[in-house]
Amino acid sequence: MSERHVLVTGAAGLIGNAVRTKLEDRGTRVIAVDRVATEVDGREVRECDVTDIHGLHAIARAHDIGKIVHCGAFSGPMVSPDHPIQMVQVNIGGAANIGELARIIGGVRVVFASTATAYGVTPPAPVSEDTVMVPDTMYGASKAAAEHVMNAYKLQFGVDTVNLRIGWVYGPRRSTACLIRQMLVDVMAGRTTHIPYGRDFPRQYLHIDDACDAMITALDREALPQQAYNITGGSWLTLAEVADTVKRVTPEARIEVAPGDDPGDMRQERFDISAAKRDLGYCPRMTLEQGIRNYLDWLRLQEGTK
């Protein structure tokens, strides 16, 4: 019998592409889909929106799907904030379609790319996975609801689902708003970066390689004792401290960070990632400084190919 395929949704996105690439590079057969057919670094991505249940089932009929990595969704609160109904349809409806697909196929592990944003403002650290989620954005609410959908498919139908609550991802191929990228692009252009908030505002960044490792490890483990896991890069730094890290990497950087909270983000305390270390063997490989160097090298390479 030939090896079963892994279905990766949102495969043109940051995490989905990284997961798809690493799976294929190790020899795993992957069906990569996104809402629009495209090609990423020479790898084909098929058209299939996660809201299209018939399209998903057509793929399942044509291929032997053994596992699913579900990254297909609105990827952050900054993406289409004025279209909350569409966000609900994609993030929650898409999760239900993936759960249903897994139920019908049977015997399928589903790893869902959730978000730390689903917690909303958190209580004092350490923030463990049993912390009650009180999201204060439609994005966070849609991801929290999607987790509940995944949980219900597990409890009612026995679908093998697990949710990874992922922190602020940065690194090569990030296309949505990212302060680290802004700082690095400004350095490359010889500009001063002006951040009008955040001197004492904490954020928990996660390099794309570590996010990818966590997703694949969760996909591979035969049994997981928890339904959800926090995944961060292990640091909890103010934006001023992040700026200082950028300056250590590129001493020529000029970055000004004003006081005040980020108006587009909520204040969150340090997330406890000990469960992911225990059950997934997860340990971030990239310190923030290493990750910023990696990102800068990639940005410079892209600039050189223009």
Disulfide bonds with the S-S distance in Angstrom:
none
